[in-house]
């Protein structure tokens, strides 16, 4: 921004805003090109400002606040769903590995008897696999289902 060229420029602009012109300021304005130029620029800026104010009114503050809150909630939801997507992918991978392992174990070793397992540890292994299938399956069902509830 350029420095003022005349000490009366501020007073000229203030007089233009208030409409209170002193006799000294009127006489000075006649002889000072910088003050006349400042008056022309100030009038043009005031006219542009009044035109813009008439055409474009800002939205109510409650509407702006609601949009900001909605944006904040959507960002928090996006962060939370990112974590759930990672859990979904991990669950699908775990389920696929479990199925492949189970098919390989059952097909390659002649049924339910695995080498190195006695009856007691085989029973514990089957129970563990069953619980894992139950927990992973229920978690995947919950994570992958589509929520179709209607909000009234």
Secondary structure as the mmCIF struct_conf table of DSSP 4:
data_model
#
loop_
_struct_conf.conf_type_id
_struct_conf.id
_struct_conf.beg_label_comp_id
_struct_conf.beg_label_asym_id
_struct_conf.beg_label_seq_id
_struct_conf.end_label_comp_id
_struct_conf.end_label_asym_id
_struct_conf.end_label_seq_id
HELX_LH_PP_P HELX_LH_PP_P1 UNK A 2 UNK A 4
BEND BEND1 UNK A 5 UNK A 6
TURN_TY1_P TURN_TY1_P1 UNK A 7 UNK A 8
HELX_RH_AL_P HELX_RH_AL_P1 UNK A 9 UNK A 18
HELX_RH_AL_P HELX_RH_AL_P2 UNK A 23 UNK A 31
HELX_RH_AL_P HELX_RH_AL_P3 UNK A 33 UNK A 55
HELX_LH_PP_P HELX_LH_PP_P2 UNK A 57 UNK A 60
HELX_RH_AL_P HELX_RH_AL_P4 UNK A 61 UNK A 108
TURN_TY1_P TURN_TY1_P2 UNK A 109 UNK A 110
BEND BEND2 UNK A 111 UNK A 112
TURN_TY1_P TURN_TY1_P3 UNK A 115 UNK A 116
HELX_RH_AL_P HELX_RH_AL_P5 UNK A 119 UNK A 144
BEND BEND3 UNK A 145 UNK A 145
HELX_LH_PP_P HELX_LH_PP_P3 UNK A 149 UNK A 151
#
